[in-house]
Amino acid sequence: WRESGMAPGIDRWPEPATFVPRAAAQLACLSPLALELARLAALAGSQFSVALAAEVLQRPPLALADAWAEAERAQLLADGQPSSLIVLEALRAGVPQPLAAELRVRIAAATRAG
């Protein structure tokens, strides 16, 4: 490692604007349910839990197990939260505003009911 903090052979850090598109490309490799789960985690923030995901996605908790594991293997979720701010932004960017608003209503309702 050099004084710049970069590995040998790396002349400069990638442009920050390229991080979110790279993360978005990684999201495209997920199964539909894993992507839904990860996007829900990004929208729900600290309220995200297995119970909340099961309620909002209308699936039994065990039906989410493979999707949850897939999102963790892809290093998109860690301990039930987006693994980085870049991943968080990429996940949120993939949800159109009208859908995000409706999901936030459902998240709030599930949180009150739980």
C-alpha positions in Angstrom: 0.0 0.0 0.0 1.2 3.4 -0.9 0.9 6.6 1.1 -2.2 7.5 -0.9 -3.9 4.5 0.6 -4.3 2.8 -2.8 -3.0 -0.6 -3.8 0.0 -0.8 -6.1 -1.1 -0.5 -9.7 -4.1 1.7 -8.9 -3.5 5.3 -9.9 -6.6 6.9 -8.6 -9.8 6.1 -6.8 -12.9 5.4 -8.9 -15.2 8.4 -9.4 -17.8 8.5 -6.6 -20.6 8.8 -9.3 -19.7 5.3 -10.5 -20.3 3.5 -7.2 -24.1 3.6 -7.3 -24.3 2.3 -10.9 -21.8 -0.5 -10.0 -24.0 -1.4 -7.0 -27.1 -1.2 -9.2 -25.5 -3.7 -11.7 -24.9 -6.0 -8.7 -28.5 -5.7 -7.8 -29.5 -6.9 -11.3 -28.0 -10.3 -10.5 -30.4 -10.9 -7.6 -33.5 -13.0 -7.7 -36.7 -10.9 -7.7 -37.5 -11.8 -4.1 -34.0 -11.0 -2.9 -34.1 -7.7 -4.6 -37.6 -6.9 -3.1 -36.3 -7.8 0.3 -33.1 -5.7 0.0 -35.1 -2.7 -1.3 -37.6 -3.1 1.6 -34.6 -3.1 4.0 -33.4 0.1 2.5 -36.8 1.8 2.8 -37.6 0.5 6.3 -34.2 1.4 7.8 -33.9 0.5 11.5 -37.5 -0.8 11.5 -36.6 -3.6 9.2 -37.0 -7.1 10.6 -38.1 -10.5 9.5 -41.5 -9.9 10.9 -41.8 -6.6 9.0 -40.6 -8.2 5.8 -43.0 -11.1 6.1 -45.9 -8.7 6.7 -45.2 -6.1 4.0 -44.2 -8.8 1.4 -47.1 -11.0 2.5 -45.0 -14.1 2.7 -44.3 -16.5 5.6 -40.9 -15.8 7.3 -39.4 -19.1 6.1 -40.3 -18.2 2.5 -37.8 -15.3 2.8 -34.9 -17.4 4.0 -33.3 -18.1 0.7 -33.7 -14.5 -0.5 -32.3 -13.2 2.7 -29.3 -15.5 2.4 -28.8 -14.5 -1.2 -28.8 -10.8 -0.3 -26.2 -11.4 2.4 -24.0 -13.6 0.1 -24.1 -10.7 -2.4 -22.9 -8.5 0.5 -25.9 -6.2 0.1 -27.4 -6.9 3.5 -25.4 -7.3 6.7 -27.3 -7.9 10.0 -30.6 -7.1 8.2 -29.4 -3.7 7.0 -27.9 -2.4 3.7 -24.2 -3.1 3.9 -23.1 0.4 3.0 -24.4 3.9 2.1 -23.7 3.1 -1.6 -25.8 0.0 -1.5 -28.5 1.9 0.4 -28.6 4.6 -2.3 -28.6 2.0 -5.1 -31.5 0.1 -3.5 -33.5 3.3 -2.9 -32.8 4.5 -6.4 -34.4 1.4 -7.8 -37.8 2.2 -6.3 -39.9 4.8 -8.0 -41.1 7.5 -5.6 -44.9 6.6 -5.8 -44.0 3.0 -4.9 -41.6 4.1 -2.2 -44.4 6.2 -0.7 -46.8 3.3 -0.7 -44.2 1.0 0.8 -43.5 3.5 3.6 -47.3 3.5 4.4 -47.2 -0.3 4.6 -44.0 -0.2 6.7 -45.7 2.2 9.1 -48.8 0.1 9.3 -46.9 -3.1 9.9 -44.8 -1.4 12.6 -47.9 -0.1 14.4 -49.5 -3.5 14.2 -46.4 -5.3 15.4 
